[in-house]
Every structure is written in C-alpha cells, then in structure tokens.
Amino acid sequence: GSSLTAVIHMSCHSFVKQLCQSHVIPNETIVSELITDYYHFPDVLKIPESKQDFYIVSTRDPFERFGSAFCYTHPQNQKARNQTSDDRSLRKRNIAAYKCFPTLESFAMALGRNIGECTNHARASIAGNVTDIPHLWGNYQKYAENIPSQADVYVVRNERKWKDWAAVNKMFDPSREIVVPEGGASHTRDLSTVQQPVTRNVSDEGRSFLCKSLESEYAIYFRLLERAANIDEKDIEEARNLRRMHCPSSTSNAANYLFSDFSTGALWFAWVLMGVVWFRRRLQAGRGRRA
C-alpha cells in the first residue's frame, strides 16, 4: 500500500491531509485525479460516512500480509531499522504488545496452545480486536464491512501491483497512457540491506495455527476479489493457488469455493450421483427388512 502513495495525489491521512496539497505526481493518471480520500489505519472507520462512488483497495494475500505487518512493527526490527518512535508512550505500548512474542513462531504457538494471557493477546490481535499491532487491527473485515454496498470496488493486488494499477486506470480512460514508476516497484520499501532479527520463519505446526486463525480473513479477502470489477476468475484462481502454497493443510478454501468451481453440468451430475446412492441404500434397506 505504501508504494502506491507514490502515484496517488491524495494519499495523506485525514489528520495531515493538508500535506497532500503540495504532492506533485509526475505523469499523474486518471485514477489519481479522481481520488479524493485516503483510508489507512486509523482512517478506515471513516469510510461509511464518505459515500464515494468507487473504492480502490490495496490487497495482499492474508498470510503474507500478516507476516509483513507482524515483522515490520516488531520493536526489535524497528530498532534495527533505526525507526523507533520519538513518542515514548508509543514505544512502551509497542514493546508491551510484543512482550509475549519475541518471534513470529512464538505468536503462532500462542494461537494454537493455551498459554494464558499470551494466547488471549495473540487471538485478539489476529482477530483485529485490539489496536496495539495496528495493521492487524485494520484487517479486511473492517474494510469490507465499511465499503457501501452500492459502490464500485477495484483492487490493486500487491502481487500484481503495477499491472492492476494500469488495468484499473484503463477501465476509466482506455485512451490514456499509463506510466508506472521506473523499475516497477522502485517505490516499495527496500529493506533488503537491513538485517532484521525477527523474520517470518515459522514451523509447520505454527503455520497450521496461523492458517486456521486466518480462515475468516481469507474468506473476506476472496469475497473482496470476487466483488472487484477488475478481477476475473483467472486472477481468483491465482490467489487460491497462493493460499494453497502458504496453507497447504487448509481445506476451507476448497469448501468455500466448491460450488463456484463446478460447472452447471458438474453440479447436476453431483446431485444425480447423490440421488442414485440414496436410492440404492433405500433399496438395500428394503431388501434387508423383507429378508
């Protein structure tokens, strides 16, 4: 999401909106010209009162989004990046938020095992019920619930950021040339040169606990993709494959999309097959009673 602010004129929080007045965008696109508000933590709760005609949502696979959010705001990583806040109370709250979780693995284990207050904290955080890990609080549920049902929705997937950005702009003005930042992702935060002590490494058991806890986020994420005007079935299948890669033991994805993946003919065949099985069992039961 932060890299997109480089190509959006009005990309300032509501409490510093005046800063965007001097924000100059080279080769500004039609979508940037149309955008009037920017909703990032904590502004997500302002969406209902906005009543916009359309919304563009920056998305990312929920498993990857969680890992990125957890590691980015971890106090040990902030210290390694020399990005600790000048606000002493904010630093103390951040340290307290991660007190139980020196690693991502420890957070995952707290989700799946009952270890008292740390488990309560982990489950509340990943459910978006507490604000001390901000990007976990600002989850897909809060965005999806607050976007008006009559509004058009477009998404820009982190995995296909500039491809989606160009496609959405073309939907608004097919004749206009779209110039993405040089190098494609050059405006994305580059942390490759920073040795961060807290990584996204997690065991298979920890992964399974995370995936289980992210099931509702995944369900909302896929509904958001289905609602988006610029996303087709091929894009959704790509997202499913990415989920299978991160959560290979998860079965809810297949269950959620069982009916949407079948053709009408396949569904008809499935119902006929169940009817045949039911009829044979009834027939066998009748023969058994007569015998």
N, C-alpha and C positions, 0 to 999 in steps of 0.2 A: 503494500500500500504506500509506503513512504516514497518509493521511486516514482510512483505516478504523480506525486505532487510536483514533480519537475515539469510536467506537461499540462498541468491544470492551473489556470489563473487563480480561481477562488479556492485555494487549498489551505486555508488557515482555520484554526479553531475559533469558535464563536467568541471566546474571550480575548482573542487577539486578531479579530477579523480585519482591523484597520491595516495590519501589516501587508495584506494582500493587495492593497490599492497600488502599491509600487512594484508588485510582482510582474515582471516582464517575461513573457513566454515567446521565444523565437519560433517562427512557423506555427503559430497557435492554430489549433484545429477547431472545427465547428462545435464539437462537444465541449471543449474548454470554454468557448464563448457562451455556451448555453448554461453551463453550471453556475448556480448562484450560491450554493451552500455546501459545506464540507462537514460530514458527520463521522468523527473519530472519537474514541474514548476521550472525554466522557459525554460527548455531544449526541451519542446515539439515541438518548431518551428525548431529544428534541425533534426526532423525525416525525412523529404523529402530527404535530402542530404545523409542520412545514407545508404539507399538501402539495407536493411537487407533481408535475405531470409524469416525470420519469426519474428513476434512480439507477445509478451505476454502482455496483457493489464489487469491491476488490475481494476476491476469494482465494482460498488456498486449501489444499487437502487438509482436513481437520487434524490428522495425526501429525503432519508436518507443521501445521500452524501451532499446535500445542508445544511441540519440541522447540520451535523457534522462540515462542513467547516465554516459555519457562527459562530457557538459557539466556535470552537477551536481558531479562530484568534480574537475573540472579546476581546478588551483591558481589560475589567473587568475580564474575565476569565483568561487571561494571567497573570494578576496581582495576582489573587487567586492562580495560579499555580507557582507563582514566576518565570515566564518565559518571562518577558519583555525584549525587545532587548536592548543591550548596545548602539545601534545606535540611537542617539537622533532624527535625522531626520526621521528614520523609525518609531519610536514611535509616532511622531507627525502625520505622514501620516496615521498610523493605527487609531489613535484617531479621526482624521478628517473623515476617511472612515466610521466610525460607529457613527458619530455625530448625525445623524438623527435616529439611530436605537439602542436605549437602550435595546431592547428586539427583539426576533425573530418575535413576534406578530407585533411590530411596522414596521418591514421591510415588512411583508406580507401585512399590511394595506396600506403601501405606494405603493405597486404594484397595488392594486385594486382601490385606490382612488386618485384623482388628488390633491395632496398636494404640488404642486410646485416642487422645486429643489430636495426635498427628494424623490419624485416619480421618477423624471428623474434619480436620482442616483441609486435607487433600481432596476429600469428596465434595466439600463445599466449594472449593476453588475451581475444580474442573467442571462443576455444575453451573458455575457463574453466579454463585450465591453470595460471594464476598468480593470486595474490591481490592484487596491488598496485592493481588497479582493482576494488574489492570486488564491486560489483553485476554485473560481467561474470563474475567467478568464480562467484557464486551464480546460475547460469543455470537454465533449465528442465530441463535434463538432470539436474542434481543433485536437484531437487525430485521429478521424475517417477521417477527411479531409487530414491529413498528412501521413497516412499509405499508402504506394504504393499499387495500386490495384492488382498487381500480387503477393504480399507477402501473406504467410500463416498467419493466425491470431488465437491465442488461448486466452482464458480469464480465469482469476482466480477471481471468484466472492467472495466478502467479506463475503457473507452469507454462502459460502461453500469453504472457503479459502484453507484449507489443503486437502480436498477431491479433489478439482480441481487441486491443485499443484501436488498431487500424480498422478492423471489421466493424466495430460499433460506429466509428466516425463515418464510414462509408454508408452505413444504413441511414444516416442523417443527411449526407450530401455525397452521392456517388461520384460526382464530377470533381470533387476537391482532392488535391494531392495530400497525402498524409506523410509527414516526415517524423520518424521516431528518433529518439536521442541517438547520437553517434555511438556505434558499438552495441546498440540494442539495449543492454542492461547496464550501461555505464553509470546510471544514476542510482543504481541499487547500492545499499550499504555494503562496502567491501571490508569484511573482517578477516580475510584470508591471511593477512600479515600479523594478526593478533593471536597470541597463544592464550586461548581462554581455558581456564581449568575445568569448568563444568561443561561437559559435552552432552550430546544426545544419545550416547551409548546406553543401551538397555538390554537386559536379558530376555530370553524368550518368554519366561514367566511374567516379567514386568511388562513386556509388550502386550501379553494377553490381558493383563489387568487394565492397561491403558485403553486398549481397543474396546473392551467391554464397557468402560466408563464413557467412551466417546460415541457409543451407538446412537444416542439421541441427536448428537451434533451431526453425525453423518447423515441421519435421516433428514434433518432440516437442510443440510448442505445440498443433498440431492434434490430436494423439493425446490430449492432456490435455483439450481441449474435447470430443472425442468421448466420453471417459470420464465427464465431468461429468454428474451426474443432472439438473441444471437447465438444460442447454443442448440445444437442438433443431437440426434441420437448417437452419432459417432463420437461426439465430444463427451457425452454422458458415459458411454462405454469406456472411453479412455480414463475417466475419473473412477469408474468401477475397478478397472484393472490396477490403478494406482492404490486404491484401497486394499485390494487383494494382496498386493505386494507388502503393504505395511501391516495388514491384519489378516494373515493367511488362514487363521483358525476361525475367523468370524463367519457366521452363517447368516446373520441378519440381513446382509446385503442381498444375498440371493433370495431370501424370503420377501424382502421389501419390493423386489422387482420381478417376482415370479410371473405375475400376470402381464406386466408391461413388456416382458421379454418374449412372451409367446405370441405367435400369430393367431388370428381368429380360428384358423383351421386346427392349429395345435391345441388350442383351448377346447374346441369342440371334441377333438379326439380324446383329450384327457377326461372330459366329463362322460363320454360314451364308455371309455375304459372302466371308469369307476362304477358306472351303472352295470356293466357286464359282471364285474367282480361281485357287486352286491347281489345281483340276480342269481349267480352261481351259488353263493353262500346260502341264500334263502332256499334254493332248490335242494342243496345238500342237507340243510337242516330239516326240510320236509321229508326227505327220504329217510333220514335218521329216525324221525318220530314214527313213520309208518313201520319201520323195521322193529 
